[in-house]
Amino acid sequence: MEESDLSALRERAERGDKDAVDQLIALAGEQGDFDELRRLADQGNTTASDQLIELAGEQGDFDELRRLADQGNTTASDQLIELASEQGNFDELRRLANQGNITAAEVLGELEE
């Protein structure tokens, strides 16, 4: 998609065109465009948040998942726990457990047995 088409799509989305928003999310997900997904998610779009979490999980982006989890996104927390357990990242699991995340504490306990 050319930049002019993308700009037009963004303008439509900003005017409340839900189809344009959906197209932007799909395009950003396909292209791995964290910035676009983050921008839409920060505007409160849960579909963009979900896509951002999925992309971050696929790419092993602990920082992005941590940012979202620290903002209270439970889906991001769950993805972060899954990624940390898959990669044996005990420090991340401990950090989450110390913040009161029961699932992280349980997973940590299982892995440390």
N, C-alpha and C positions, 0 to 999 in steps of 0.2 A: 504494500500500500504506500502510495506516495505521501509525502509530508502534507501536501495541501488537502488530500483526502482525509488524512488523520486529523488535521486541524478542524475540518468541517464536521467530522464525526464527534470530536470533543465539544465543539460548539453546540451541536444538537443535544449531546448528553447533558451539558450544562443548562440547557433550556428545559430539561426534564424529560427528554425522549428516552423512554426505558429501553427501546430496541437499540438505540445508539449506545447506551450504557452497556447492555449485554454484548454488543459487538466489540466494544472497547475491551471488556473483560476477556472475552474469548481470544481476541487478537493479542492482548498482553500476555495471556497465559501461553499461547502458542509460541510467542517470541521470547518468552522468559523475561519480560519487561517488569522487573520488580518495582521500578519507580512509578509506572502507570498504575499497577495494581495497588501499591501503597497509597498513592494519591486518592484513588477511588475508595479504598478501604477507610482511609482517614476521614472521608466524607460520610462514613456510616454505611457504606454498601457492604452487606454481609456476604454477598456472592463474591465480591472482589476479595474480601478477607479470607474466605474459604479457598479461593484460587491461589492467593498469596501463600497461605499455609501449606497447601499441597505442593506448590512450586518450591518453597523453602525446604520442605521435607525431602522432596526428590533430589534437590541439589545439596542436601546436608548443610544448609545454612543455619547454624546454631544461633548466630547473632539476630537474624530476622525472627526466628521462632521465639527466642528469648525476649526480644522487644515486644512482640505481641502478647506473649504469656505474661510478661510483667505488667501489661496494661489490663490484665484480667481476662484475656481470651482463653477460655478453657479448652477449646479445640487446639489452639497453638500449644498449650501446656501438654495436652495428651500427645501431640505429635513430637514435641520436644522430648518427652519421656521415652517414647518409642525409639526415636533416633539415638538418644543417649544410651539406652539399653542395648540397641543393636551394635553400637560402636564401643560399648564398654566404657562410656564416659561417666565414671563414678563421681567425679567432681560435680558435674552438672546435676546428676541425680541427688547428690547430697545438698547442693544449693537449693534445689526445689523442695526437698524434704525439710530442710531447715526453715523454709518459708511457710511450712505447714501443709505442703502438698502430700496428702495421704497416699495417693497412688505412687508417687515417686518414692516415698518411704517404703512401701510394700515391694516395689520392683527392686529397689536397692537391697532390701533384706533378702529377697530371693536370689539375687546375683551374688551376694556375699556369702551365701551358705556353702 
